[in-house]
């Protein structure tokens, strides 16, 4: 006969397990578990087995265990998990790549029918076409203001209809109609809502960022710093090249308008005095950019094939 475990013993065992996981793992995914069944959760655990552990429980117990563990170990960073434990959530402890684990969790979503009173997570649109229902079922469509027609003894929906909007509750008529049409509009599974990594907490969208995204963000930041530095005339490393170029332009403008000069300014003045010289100087550069350099292919074609070496040229005769 199995020994019955008391609630107090269960709480102690749960606290020990959570503290052990907090010691062993430094990466945690906080996932919403709304409408996730036990069989579905079991499949997720099997899929993550090896480098990840899924732990569910009451929020009050998890918060208490995290606080006690932080006091015992002096690791205050794990207290950042406490504000994340709101609603029906679970913890996924992992040693693997956070993005790969998040993608693996997202695979285990199952379709679900629209139940009465359920808040729709997405818009529900009924597509046009033949429903296969007999004409006696038109009352459902009339109540929901869905345009239909009778075609070959069955009800046919004429145009697509947005039956339920995201965030609205599913009514009894909507649920009955979707059930008759065999439409399972919703899909549920563990949804990662926050990521904890060595004391840092961030949104799961960060995991989808690539190196190109980071480079683009960095370049945008440098551009903004440069623009601000130029606007307020505050020197920075990013703005320094532009400041030097602008200063040189100002000096060149002064030299062109006055008798003051220097070698580079003399060249510019010469071009301004006789623009034809600038056209001559720019011609070779234009030819090089357009690939207009003379080709040596014709010269190579004109080269004669080397004559075959005779026996005398080789230094001996076959008849010696």
Buried (B, 14 or more C-beta within 10 A) or exposed (E): EEEEEEEEEEBEEBBEBBBEBBEEBBBBBBBBBEBBEEEBBEBBBEBBEEEBBBBBBEBEBBBBBBBEBBEEEEEEEBBBBBEBBEEEBBBBBBEEEBBEBBEBBBEBBBEBBBEEEBEBBEEBEBEBEEBEBEEEBBEBBEEBEBEBEEEEEBBBBEEEBEBBEEEBEBBEBBBBBBEEBEBEBBEBBBBBBBBBEEEEBEEBEEBEEEEEEEEEEEEEEBEEBBEEBBEEEEEEEBBEEEBEEEEEEEBBEEBEEEEEEEEEBEEBBEBEEEEEEBEEEEEEEEEEEEEEEEEEEEEEEEEEEEEEEEEEEEEEEEEE
